[in-house]
Amino acid sequence: MKKLLFSSTAVALAFMLILSGCSSKKKASSINPGRKSTATGIAYNKKSKKGKEPEGLQVKDFKGQPAGPNLVFIEGGRFTMGTVEEDVTFSRDNLERTVTVSSFYMDETEITNLHWLEYLHAIQKDSSQEFYETALPDTTVWLSKLSFNDQFTEQYLRYPGFRMYPVVGVSWVQASDYCKWRTEAVNGEMAVRFGDKAKKSKSGGLGKKSKKGAAAEAPTVKVGGRLAIESGNVLPAYRLPTEAEWEYAAKALIGTQYMDENQSNQRIYPWDGSSMRKSKGKAKGTMLANFKRGRGDYAGIAGHQNDKGTITVEVYEFPANDFGLYQMAGNVNEWVYDLYRPNSFQDVNDLNPIRRNDFLDEEKLYDKKGYNSLIDNNLRVYKGGSWNDVAYWLSPGTRRYLDQDSSTATIGFRCAMIAIGPKGKRKL
């Protein structure tokens, strides 16, 4: 009887294992699509009879979208966009509304002087002198008739001590051009690293010379200096973040969540609380951002400059927010993609909102030519507050605008990129 019971139990367990094995069969995914088409059963990556030329659809290995240099993954979601501060300017141009933002990537820091010098170096070799000159930041933004900031005009961009300070004097147009160049530069580097014929030299590096001094074999690079998009080793375009993306990333409400889809509080700034100082820990009482504390007070007193700088500071100087982004409040304002309109909150979609032109809110309605408004199709939004702004402008919901060809000593930028499919776990 015991033997029979044991035998029946063993059979039942075996049957359960078979069923679990069937149910645990992996389903096709973007990263693991399988060896055959789930629609036709035809094998991928087939070779011709001669075994040389590929035949049929070639499905390359894919480990997910890699995070480009300096980029941080921002998981998308729903949030309440708009100002949570008292509207002291009575602009009423960013009223609260609920929107959803798709996942994306964003630079963890503002673009620095060193990044911009790298850009200038590259285009000086590959572009016309005319374009190179248009890419130069306006260093005269530091000049003032009644303020002695003359030293920054010559020193700020190029002196090594300012390397990791945010670049300023850059217009919206120049920032957009930088994004285009960066896309080509990063994808060109990926083509070198992941090209079909890329081989390491004897010294172990791509493109390095061997011990005998012979150059390594150059990898094959597709037209335009990038690989085919199907390879998975091509990044989407770098660009300026949309206003919604920037505000979502700055608030970083992921740090206020509890239980299921609940948030314990809204945020006035990229950190909890209404204070500009750290509320606990060893650094309690220290400032959390670089801003103008009051009339004539840019940094505090000698020996204890609480916000660490009278003008800009290095991009890693203050703690990151809950998304891992540095200086999303203070230091410099940042350009975003959007065209400025005071009524955007009424017009844009509630999924990935953006205003890229004057659709539904035409330029002619504002009568700039008749001097009844400053609004036209060249105004771009900037956000975040700067070293020269009071705390009010450090709230992510506040917004201002400037002509896209203008620049100041208080505006810089950072880049963003869409996130496609499964989040990649590899770094470049």
N, C-alpha and C positions, 0 to 999 in steps of 0.2 A: 504493500500500500504506500509505504514511504517512498519506494523507488518510483512508483507511478506518479505520485505527487511531485517528486523532484523532476521527473521527466516532463510532466505537463508544464511545470513552472519554467523549465529551461526553454521549452518550445515557445511559450508566451513571451519570454524575454527576447528570444531570437527574432520573433515576429515584430516586436516593438522596435528592436534595433533596425530591422529592415525598413519599417515605416518611417522611423526618424531619419534614416539615411536618405530615403526618397524625399522627405519634406525638407531636409537640409541642403538639397541640391542648390547650388548657387545660381541665382538669377543673373541674367546679363545686366551689366551696368556700363556706364561710360568708361570707367577705368578697366573693367573686366568684361568686354563684350563677348568673350568666348572665341572659339576657333572657327565657328560656322555661323552663317547668318540665321537668326531666329525666324526670319521670314521665308527664306528659300532653301535653307539647308546647304547652300553652296559654301565651300571652305574659303576663308580669307587667305590672303598672302600665297596664293597658288603660283607655282612656277611653270614655265613652259616645258614641253617634253625634253628640250635640250638642257633644261635645268639652269639656265642662265637668266633669261629675261623673265621678269615678273608677269603674271597673267591674272587678270581679275582685280578685284579691289584689294589694295594694300592697306591694312589696318595696323598702324604703328603702335608700339607700346606707349601707354599714357599713364602717368602717375598723378594727374591733377595739375591744375594751373599753378605754376611756381610763383612765389611771391617775388616780385622784382626788387632790385636793390632799394633799400630804405623804406619799403612799403610794409604796412601793417594791415592785416585782414580786419575789416569792419563788418561784423554780422548785421545784416539788415533787419528791419522790423518796423513796427508802428511807433510813432511818437507824436507828441503835440508840438507842432511847429509854431513859432511865434514868440513875441516878447512876453516875459513874465515880470519885467520891471515896470514901474510906473512910466507911462509915456510922457516924459517931461518935455519932449520937443513937440508934442501934439501932432506928430506926423501920421499916426494911425495907418502905417503902411506895412505892418506885419502882425495882424491880428491872429489870435490863436485858432488853429484848425488841426484836425487829425489827418496825418498823411502816412504813407508807407514808403520806405526806401529799400531798394534791393541791396544785397550784399555788395561790397566794393572794397577796394584797397586805397589807402591814403598814406602819403609820406608821414613818417613819424616825426619829422622835423620840418621846419621851414627850409627852403632852398638857401644855401649859404653863399658867401662870397667865393669860397673855394670851388663850389659847384659851378658858379657862374664863370670863374676864370677858366675852368676846364672847358666850358662851352665856347668861350671866346677863343681859346687856343685851337679848338677843333675847327671852328668855322673860318678862322683866319687862314688855315691851310686849305680848306676845301671850298670856300665860298668867295664871292667877289668882295673887294674892298668896300664897296658901297653897302653891302649887307652887313659886313663886320661893323661898320661904323653905326649902323642903325641898331645894332645889338648892344652897344656900349651903354651902361647905366648912366643916368644923368647925375653926375656927382655934385652938381651945383645945388642940388636940393638941400644941402646942408647950409648953404649961405643964407645969412640974414643980416639986414642993415643994422639991426640993433642987438645982435647976438654974436659972440665970437666963437663960431663953430668952423672957422676957415680950415683948421687942420684936418678935419674929416674929409674935406673936398679932395685932397690928394692922398690921404692915408687910408681911408675906410675900406675901399674896395681891394687894394693891392698889398697893403702892409700885412706880413705874416701873422701878426698878433690879432688881426680881425678875420682870420680864415673861416672860423666856425661861427661867425656872426651872420645874421640873415642879410641877404642882399636887399638893398633898397634902391630907390631911384629907377625902378623898373616899371614900365607901363603894363597894362593888361595885354596889349598887342605883343610886347616883347616876351611876356610870360607865356603866352600861347605859342609863340615861335619856339621858345625853349622846350616846351612839351613835345612839339613835333620832332625837334632834333633829338631829344632824349629817347623817344620811341625808336628812331632809326639807330641810334648809338647802341642801345641795349639789345635790340634784335640783331644788330650786326655782330655784337660780341657773342650772342647765343649761336649765331650761324657758325662762327669760328669754333666754338666749343662742341657743338652738336652736329656739325656737318657730316655727311655720309662718309667722307674720306678723311675725317679729322684723325690724325694719329699723333701720339705723344712721341717726342724726341727721346733719345737715350737719357737725357737729363730729367725726363719725367714731366715736362710741361708742354702745353700746347703752343706751337709756334716758336718755341725756344730753340736755340742752337744746340746741337749735340756737342759732345766733348771734342770732337774733331773739328768743330766749327761749321759743319754743314747745317743749313737750315732745315727744319722739319718740313715735311710735305704739307703744302697749303690745303686746307679743307675746301670742299666744293661749296660755294655759296650761290644761292639762287639770285635771280635778277632782282635788283633793288637792295642787295645786301642783307637778305633775310631768307630763312628757310620757308618751305611750303607750309601753309597754315595747318594742313592735315598732320604735320609731324608732331604737333603739340608743343614744339619748342619755339613758339612765337608768342610774344606777349601782346595783348591788346594795346591800344594807344594810351600813352600818358596824356593827361589833359587837366585842365583846372576843374576842381570839384564843383558840382552844382551847389546852389545856396542851401538846398534841403540836405544834401549830403554833408556839407560842411557843418551846418547847425546840428545835425544828428550826431556827427562824430564828436563835436565839441561838448555837447551835453553828456555824452557817455552814460546814458541812463541804465546801462547794463549793470552798473554798480549800485543801483537802488532797488533791484528786483528782489522779491521774495515770493515763495509759493508759485502759483501758476498764473503767469501773465499779469501779475500785480506789481506795482511799483510803490515803494513806501513814500516817495516824495518827488516833487518836481525839482529842478535845479536852476538856480539863478545864474550860477557860474559853472565851469567844468568840474567843480568839486562840490561837496555837500556844505550846507550852511550859507549864511548871508555875510560871513566875514571874509576879509581878504587875507587873513592870517591862518596858519595851521593851528588847529584847535587842541591837538594832543601830541604826545610823543616827545622825543628828545628835542625836536625842532619846534616845539610849541611856541607860538607867538611870532614866528617868522613869516614873511610875505610869501604868497603862493604864485605871484605873477609880477612882472615888471611893468609898472604903470606910474602915472603921475598922481601922487598921493594928495596933492592939494596945490593951491596957488604957490608957485615958486619951490615946491618940494618934489623933486624927481627921484630921490634915493634915500633920504634919511640923513643922519649925521655921520661925520667922520668917525671911523673906528667901529661903526656898526651900521653900515649901509644896508638896511634891511632888504631892499629889493635888488641889491647887487649891481646897479648900474644907473648912471644918469641918462645914458641914451640906450641903445640896444645892448643885449648881453648874448653870450653864446647860447646856441639853440638847445643844449641839454642842461641848462642851468637850473631849471625848476622841475619839480616832479611831474611825471606823465599823468594823464587822466586814466580812467578805467579801461579805455581802449588801447592804452600804451602810446598815446600821442602827446608830444611835448609842445608847450607854449601855445595852446589853443585859446589862451586869453593873454593879452599883453604882448610885450616885446615889439611885434609889428602887426598891423592889420594885414589881412590877406585877401587878395583878389579871388573872386569866385566866377563861375562861368556866366551867371545870369545877367541879362539886360535889366536895367532898373525900371520898374514901374511901381507906383504907389499902390496900385490895386491888384498886384499879382496874386495875392492871397485869395481873391475872388475868382480869378480866371484859370489858374493852372490846375492840372489834374491832381487827384489825391494819391496817385501812384507815381513815384519818381518825378515829382513836380519840377518843372524848369521853365524859364522864359528865355527863349533864344532869339526872339524877334518881336515885332510889335503886333502880332496876330491878336485880334480882339481888343486891342488897345493901341490904336494907331498913333504915330508920331504927330500927325497933323492936328489931333485933338487938343494938344497942349500948347500950340501956337508959340513956339520958341522964337520964330522969326518976328512975331509981334511983341516980343519981350514980355509975354505974359507967363512964361515958365522957363525953367532951365532944362526941362526934360526933352530928350531927343533919342535917336537910336544909337548914340555913341556912349551912353552912360552905362557903366558897369558897377555891380554891387561889390562892396568890400566889407569885411566883418572881423571882429575879434578884439578890437582895441589895440593900443600901442603904448610904447614908453612915454608918449606925449599926451596920452588920454587919461581922463579921470575914470574911476571904477565903473561908472554907468555903461561905458562902451565895451566893457569886457564881458558883458552878458551876451551869450551866443544869439539871442533873439533880436538884438539891436542890429540895425543895418544902415549903411550910408552909401553914397555913390560918388563916382568921379568919372570924368571923360576917359575913355579907353586908351587914349594916347598920352595921358598925363601921368606924372609920377611924383612921389613925395618921399621924404626921409622916414615916413611912418608906415609905408605899405610895402609888403613883400608878398610871397605866395608859397604854396606847396602844391604838389601834383596829386592826382587821383587816377584810378583805373577801375574799370568794371571787373567784377568777379564772375567767371564763367564756369558753370557746372560745379562738380565737387571741389571742395577746397583742397588745394595742393599742400603737401607736407614737405616739399623740397624747397630749399633756398638756392638762389643763384650765387 
